[in-house]
């Protein structure tokens, strides 16, 4: 256990050094002067991470020693990238990072026995669905690029779907913990495909289906992909039936085709994805955003133009729209090249690997399914935004976890991290006894 503490402590040092080096590069690029302010920022970041490290090691001594440092590396890199784009946004992101650390510590302290969530599964599900309804309420709902994603409370803007995804995963993991055997035993074969009994599958389908329906009502396509993928991942791990996943994918394909025909927003996004350089190329709408993303990444080449060298705007007009959110990965590729982008993706892959390792070590079903669902949602969020800007899939409006600008995303992912560490501590503790 002592060696685990030392490994986690040492792993935090590169994160603070990365922050210091990043700010130093920004100062040199802007003013050609190396300021000691970068050292101050690095020291503050290291101090905050050390405080979180103490909380983890005091409360969760057996938790995975690498997961928090990996998330810290992503967070510090995100703050530097946003600072390079906009100073004010970076300060706001740093504030959300501090608040997120507080929420992270509170989640660990208040949910030491996270299995209590099983007893309140329907309450948690109701809260998750209610959160998705908030953006459509008059007076507080806010429309962003045609989608109802946010809630405004005075000067603050909050995206409830970020927390709703965690609530729905908690419900799905809890429900399948009790019914997974019934779904397998009671399944009936039709044309060689096992179909789960509606009696036991119905409540799960109602909650998850209700959440998916609301996501399409508020037109949050990106979050719906994460909900859907997380649901299938948990369902497969719970039942070990590939046929259930096949049915889900078939329904997804049919639903996607139908929505493409009847929902102009989705039609527009798919057409822009298929023909980014065609007649839809337009700065105000159409495929301008995805086309500029492709140009920026191609311009970066193997090693990039150099940190701080990406041309984000010309004469006040955005050359890369939403560079701090949707297209931040394109900025990374443009400035750091394919090598830098691969380093970022490898950091994500390591964090995802640790998450699934936690799921594999967990002994009880709820812990295993919860860790699987949370890790799958995190992985899908990375895939959706990176796949969107690289034209693997249509571009949707989700944030790159811990790197894109967004307070709601920072807070929700810190809660996700806390839950994974809680599962990890229990799993590793039981494995040693």
Secondary structure, DSSP 8 states (H G I E B T S, - for coil): -HHHHHHHHHHHHHHHHHHHHHHHHHHHHHHS---THHHHHHHHHHHHHHHHHHHHHHH-TTS-TTHHHHHHHHHHHHHHHHHHH-HHHHHHHHHHHHHHHHHHHHHHHHTSSGGGGGGGHHHHHHHHHHHHHHTTSTTTEEEETTEEEEEEETTEEE-THHHHHHHHHHHHHHHHHHHHHHHHHT-EEETTEEE--HHHHHHHHHHHHHHHHHHHHTT-HHHHHHHHHHHHHHHHHHH--HHHHHHHHHHHHHHHHHHHHH-HHHHHHHHHHHTTTSTTB-SSSBTHHHHHHHHHHHHHTTT-S-TT----EETTEESSTTTTTTTHHHHHHHHHHHHHHHHHHHHHHHHHHHHHHHHHH--SHHHHHHHHHHHHHHHHHHHHHHHHHTTSS-------TTTSS-HHHHHHHHHHHHHHHHHHHHHHHHHH-
